[in-house]
Amino acid sequence: MKPAPFRYLAPRSVQEALTMLAEDGEAKVLAGGQSLIPVLNMRLASPATLVDINRIGHRQIEDAEGLGQVAVSESGVRVGALVRHAHLEADESAYQRIPLLRLALSQVAHPAIRNRGTTVGSIAHADPAGEMPAILVLLKGSVSIASARGTRVVEAADFFQGPMEADLAQDELVTHVTFTATPGTGAAYAEVARRHGDYALCGVGATVVRDPDNADHVLDAAVSFVSTTPVPTRLDLTAAFTTSDPWPAVEEAVNEHIEPESDLHASADYRRQLALTLTRRVLREALAATPTPAGEAR
Ligand SMILES: Cc1cc2nc3c(=O)[nH]c(=O)nc-3n(C[C@H](O)[C@H](O)[C@H](O)COP(=O)(O)OP(=O)(O)OC[C@H]3O[C@@H](n4cnc5c(N)ncnc54)[C@H](O)[C@@H]3O)c2cc1C
């Protein structure tokens, strides 16, 4: 099918884009188009106007707002709205600061889609089957938003409000997302999909921080899920690791937290089993990946 007719606008600056979004109450942002264009083609949405942000910072025009940039600092990795999944996946300094980014990005769709789709677009889309919303909440990241009315920053925990529903008004543009880096973190990600590149039947990310003075003491342990919770959320499992055998408490907490559904691809029971098995696996890997005081992996 073909999309319903729409007006196409291609602003050259963030300010111009914000004015266009403010002036047309039915305008929608077009980034990589890897989610939006299928939705338009299936006529699940028919916005009057598309505001294509891809020309911002294009060629000679200065990318004043850094929309096309990955900025790595001590505190984390800031990703602009025009950074493609493949760009972030390949960025060596982002990988050194937060290895979990590359682990998860390598599981997002196929290379052709990662070459075009943006990480920020995936977060704005707020699909509970997307890897990057789950990673953003797990890392306690944040979302930077601009509109003609001003700017604001929303914590990831508050940004995702429902399946495909985010704290984002029609006239707002996500300019950046920031993935927070916590020193001493070990992390892991695993998922099961019917074919490599398909949306995951279930995916789980984990982070663990150990006490540098007492390696047996876990200061923080958490997981987040792909395709098994309606909204990406961070499940804090630190309390389970105060006991000598954390696994019964981990299993109980996961069972209470997830809400898997049955569909054409897998039953809810099967997804539940995957969530439990993958949680154990990624937590073990994250524990093993925590740096030693000397900076060497365990
Ligand atoms: C065959 C296929 C398989 C896929 N598999 C996976 C997968 O396994 N895992 C996964 O996570 N994703 C998958 N995707 C989706 C892919 O990751 C998309 O790139 C991503 O979800 C959306 O990014 P985009 O840049 O293409 O956004 P678009 O499609 O351009 O936009 C998506 C939505 O976000 C809004 N939006 C985009 N950018 C902004 C912004 N800066 N500010 C405000 N609103 C914005 C748009 O208005 C639209 O509503 C798949 C896509 C396809 C076609």
The ligand as an ORCA input file, in Angstrom:
! r2SCAN-3c Opt
* xyz 0 1
  C      12.129     -4.842      9.097
  C      12.408     -4.001     10.325
  C      12.927     -4.625     11.441
  C      13.190     -3.876     12.586
  N      13.686     -4.525     13.683
  C      13.943     -3.825     14.794
  C      14.472     -4.469     15.950
  O      14.739     -5.674     15.981
  N      14.690     -3.712     17.061
  C      14.420     -2.353     17.081
  O      14.623     -1.723     18.121
  N      13.940     -1.735     16.004
  C      13.703     -2.424     14.863
  N      13.226     -1.758     13.761
  C      12.941     -0.306     13.866
  C      14.208      0.518     13.671
  O      15.071      0.372     14.781
  C      13.858      2.025     13.533
  O      14.964      2.630     13.018
  C      13.507      2.797     14.777
  O      12.503      2.182     15.506
  C      12.974      4.197     14.452
  O      13.984      5.021     14.047
  P      13.847      5.924     12.762
  O      14.974      6.876     12.786
  O      13.712      5.065     11.568
  O      12.493      6.722     13.089
  P      11.246      7.078     12.163
  O      10.695      5.864     11.541
  O      11.594      8.208     11.255
  O      10.244      7.638     13.282
  C       9.644      6.767     14.218
  C       8.729      7.580     15.146
  O       9.503      8.406     16.012
  C       9.235      9.795     15.785
  N      10.545     10.464     15.808
  C      11.684     10.064     15.202
  N      12.698     10.877     15.542
  C      12.183     11.820     16.367
  C      12.740     12.934     17.053
  N      14.042     13.245     16.961
  N      11.929     13.682     17.816
  C      10.605     13.385     17.939
  N      10.019     12.333     17.311
  C      10.805     11.565     16.542
  C       8.553      9.878     14.415
  O       7.696     10.986     14.323
  C       7.802      8.551     14.401
  O       6.614      8.670     15.150
  C      12.953     -2.468     12.602
  C      12.459     -1.833     11.456
  C      12.181     -2.590     10.328
  C      11.660     -1.893      9.100
*
